Amino acid sequence: MAKVKALNLQKRLLNHLVFFLDMPLTGSKARSRNRFIRLIAPMAQEVENERVKMLKDLSEKDEKGEPKVEKNQITGAEHYIVSTENRKKVDEYLDEDYVLDILPSNEKDVKVAKDLLLNSEMKLNIELGDIYDKLCTAFEEIK
């Protein structure tokens, strides 16, 4: 029996992958890209839901047992107050690999996504450049 090829990608990178593939396309490339995104979108949503649940569950609690939140002074965004030890647990979860088996039914869509990603002309700052590099490496290592 032939070995199934797979894309191994850290869970924390799933939503970033959708971001990098969000570009104007035409015809069959657009269709393949959209099918690929529909393939990974449920897992990306599941990872995000689990991340938020973990942060909420592992956060410090107030006297009523509710998670403590604090507001970022610059952005105004609220986030849960989580100890360094508990944040490591969340990071360990996000560092786990999501494995997408590449089957005959999705092989073309994965190839289109790979080509779009590797040939992107998006301008990237340092942080996005690092994420982009990790995504490209994952696609280049498909075996």
C-alpha positions as CSV (number, residue, x, y, z in Angstrom):
1,M,0.0,0.0,0.0
2,A,1.3,3.4,-0.9
3,K,2.2,5.8,1.8
4,V,-0.2,8.8,2.1
5,K,1.4,12.2,1.7
6,A,0.6,14.7,4.4
7,L,0.9,18.4,5.3
8,N,2.1,18.8,8.9
9,L,1.4,22.3,10.2
10,Q,1.5,23.7,13.7
11,K,-2.0,24.4,14.9
12,R,-1.1,28.0,15.6
13,L,-0.4,28.5,11.9
14,L,-3.8,27.5,10.5
15,N,-5.4,30.9,10.6
16,H,-2.3,32.5,9.3
17,L,-2.4,30.2,6.3
18,V,-5.9,31.4,5.5
19,F,-4.6,35.0,5.8
20,F,-1.8,34.3,3.3
21,L,-4.0,32.7,0.8
22,D,-6.6,35.5,0.9
23,M,-5.7,37.2,-2.4
24,P,-7.6,38.0,-5.6
25,L,-7.6,35.1,-8.0
26,T,-9.4,34.0,-11.1
27,G,-10.8,30.8,-12.4
28,S,-9.6,27.4,-11.4
29,K,-7.0,28.8,-9.0
30,A,-9.7,30.6,-7.1
31,R,-11.8,27.5,-6.9
32,S,-8.9,25.3,-5.8
33,R,-7.8,27.8,-3.2
34,N,-11.4,28.1,-1.8
35,R,-11.8,24.3,-1.6
36,F,-8.5,24.1,0.3
37,I,-9.6,26.8,2.7
38,R,-12.9,25.0,3.2
39,L,-10.8,21.9,4.0
40,I,-8.8,23.5,6.8
41,A,-11.3,26.1,8.0
42,P,-13.2,23.8,10.4
43,M,-9.9,22.8,12.1
44,A,-8.7,26.4,12.3
45,Q,-12.0,27.3,14.0
46,E,-11.7,24.3,16.3
47,V,-8.2,25.3,17.3
48,E,-9.3,28.9,18.0
49,N,-12.2,27.8,20.1
50,E,-10.0,25.5,22.1
51,R,-7.4,28.2,22.5
52,V,-9.9,30.6,23.9
53,K,-11.5,27.9,26.1
54,M,-8.0,27.0,27.5
55,L,-7.2,30.6,28.2
56,K,-10.5,31.1,30.0
57,D,-10.2,27.9,32.0
58,L,-6.5,28.5,33.0
59,S,-6.9,32.2,33.7
60,E,-6.8,33.7,37.2
61,K,-10.3,34.0,38.7
62,D,-11.9,36.8,40.6
63,E,-13.8,36.4,43.9
64,K,-16.9,35.2,42.0
65,G,-14.9,32.5,40.2
66,E,-15.1,34.4,36.8
67,P,-11.9,34.7,34.7
68,K,-10.0,37.9,35.3
69,V,-9.4,40.1,32.2
70,E,-7.3,43.2,31.6
71,K,-7.5,45.7,28.9
72,N,-4.5,46.5,26.6
73,Q,-3.7,50.2,27.1
74,I,-2.8,50.7,23.5
75,T,-5.3,48.6,21.5
76,G,-8.1,48.4,24.1
77,A,-8.4,44.7,23.5
78,E,-9.3,42.6,26.5
79,H,-7.4,39.4,27.3
80,Y,-7.5,36.8,30.1
81,I,-4.8,37.1,32.8
82,V,-3.0,33.8,32.6
83,S,0.1,32.7,34.5
84,T,3.3,32.0,32.6
85,E,3.0,28.3,33.6
86,N,-0.5,28.1,32.2
87,R,0.4,30.0,29.1
88,K,3.0,27.3,28.4
89,K,0.1,24.7,28.4
90,V,-1.7,26.7,25.8
91,D,1.5,27.1,23.7
92,E,2.1,23.4,23.9
93,Y,-1.4,22.8,22.4
94,L,-0.8,25.4,19.7
95,D,2.6,23.8,18.9
96,E,1.0,20.4,18.1
97,D,0.8,19.5,14.5
98,Y,-2.3,19.5,12.5
99,V,-1.9,16.7,9.9
100,L,-3.8,17.0,6.6
101,D,-3.6,13.8,4.6
102,I,-3.2,14.5,0.9
103,L,-5.5,12.3,-1.0
104,P,-6.4,12.1,-4.7
105,S,-9.5,14.1,-3.9
106,N,-7.6,17.1,-2.5
107,E,-4.1,16.8,-4.0
108,K,-4.7,19.4,-6.7
109,D,-6.1,21.9,-4.2
110,V,-3.1,21.4,-1.9
111,K,-0.7,21.9,-4.9
112,V,-2.5,25.2,-5.8
113,A,-2.3,26.4,-2.2
114,K,1.4,25.5,-2.1
115,D,2.1,27.3,-5.4
116,L,0.2,30.4,-4.3
117,L,2.1,30.5,-1.0
118,L,5.5,29.8,-2.4
119,N,5.1,32.4,-5.2
120,S,3.4,35.1,-3.1
121,E,4.6,38.6,-3.7
122,M,3.1,39.9,-0.5
123,K,5.3,42.4,1.4
124,L,6.0,41.1,4.9
125,N,7.3,42.6,8.1
126,I,9.7,40.6,10.3
127,E,6.9,38.8,12.3
128,L,4.8,37.9,9.2
129,G,8.0,36.9,7.4
130,D,8.8,34.4,10.1
131,I,5.2,32.9,9.9
132,Y,5.4,32.9,6.1
133,D,8.7,31.0,6.3
134,K,7.2,28.3,8.6
135,L,4.2,27.9,6.3
136,C,6.4,27.5,3.2
137,T,8.7,25.0,5.0
138,A,5.6,22.9,6.0
139,F,4.5,22.8,2.3
140,E,8.0,22.1,1.0
141,E,8.3,19.1,3.4
142,I,5.2,17.4,2.1
143,K,6.1,13.7,1.8
